[in-house]
Amino acid sequence: MSSTKSGTAASSSAPAATGRETLTIIDNRNGRQYEVPIKHDTIRAIDLRQMKVHESDFGMMSYDPAFTNTASCISKITFIDGDKGILRYRGYSIEELAEKSTYLETAYLILHGELPNEAQLKEWTYHVTHHTFIHESIKKFLDGFHYDAHPMGMLISTVAALSTFYPDAKDIFNPESRRKQTYRLLGKMPTLAAFAYRHSLGMPFIYPDNDLSYCGNFLNMLFRTTELQYHPNPTLERALDVLFILHADHEQNCSSTAMRGVGSSHVDPYSATAAATAALYGPLHGGANEQVLRMLVEIGSVNNVAAYIKRVKAGEKLLMGFGHRVYKNYDPRAKIVKRIAYEVFDVLGRNPLIDIALECERIALEDDYFVSRRLYPNVDFYTGLIYQAMGFPMTMFPVLFAIPRTSGWIAQWQEMLLDSEQKIARPRQIYLGHDLRSYIPPDRRG
Ligand code: ACO
């Protein structure tokens, strides 16, 4: 990097290309010219710091609330092209994985970078399956919750509580320890979620069944009643598995950023996962699937859609399940979810709310408000309809997002830990508050 002094103003006509992978910046406050390296179409924010008017200045920073144009890491996990509607895990298209893979195989891919061979998949499945039991004391935490406690609150609390049962998880730079916590987190998240659900119903907890698949066992723990062995409906089991594939990772979203940020303090992965789960809970993120259903219920009839859209355009409401920070095209996951919805309805009967959803989509995709803002259905728009048809209460919808996203969170966390450029996350601020002032005793304050 070089810094040169130049008194000349920037020319308005386009200068000739130099072929250099650098960006020249002229600071018009003092005429200084800087040349900073460009790599991957990106400059390093720290290279701005040398730009000062006075030697005592702190130096230039970039201001980017909500990180709309700031890369916080280099990643090899998930690729998204938001304009083209492309999503890939480790180079494999989401469409192909949804068609040919299983959730556990995809989780392996996301975490290890490559698809497993047969022996690796067998071993991986064995270990995840044999880490599904939770300590009996966790049940006491669940018993402490009110019957109508939101299951996301219960999940956040109990996954955080896991850190107290596994102090070895603090050994985060030990690959063996990380492997063990990965099995535990993937294995136990469905159990915690199912137990939270059963608690809300006042029904006895159902223990994991190792003869079932990842999703088959989850359905067993949720829905088994008096049968000696639970046999999941294969269409529903596969539908849930595909939904889990679609939700496994989504690069630097709000909850992955929470996972990386909290994990950057070198806390154990259970505490970081609790933070990521909390981030996912919000209605603008994973909580949106619950809000979509509430919205469809509120709209109530296809005839009311136009009036509702009018309120959205007036800024009174959000069309939940629409819009995305990255996708400015149809979310590729939403297309697959829409197809699965019909497969599930073939087994369980049509969810009547689908007609309201379709009408919302039809109007929105033709309306200039949505077209000009490039707002399309996101993954959450149709998932709730499937979950409701499968018998889940709305409060469980974000939980059904958190379970599969755990593989992505762990992969992001591990990548962050092993990246020698990463440090504890600590953004800067622009302070615009008071300058130094003197304390005034209460009786002398106006
Ligand atoms: N309904 C109505 N208007 C919307 C919506 C929506 N769902 N989403 C965005 N807009 C409007 C905004 O009001 C804004 O309009 P303006 O330019 O007139 O001010 C414009 O579109 C751009 O929106 P931003 O909020 O700036 O976009 P941002 O990238 O910050 O937000 C977000 C993305 C949070 C997903 C937003 O689209 C939203 O709130 N959607 C509804 C909630 C939702 O579905 N969240 C799930 C996202 S997917 C996931 O997390 C798994």
Residues whose N, C-alpha, C, O or C-beta is under 5 A from the ligand:
A	BS01	ACO	P283 L284 H285 G286 A288 V312 K317 L318 L319 M320 G321 F322 G323 H324 R325 R373 N378 D380
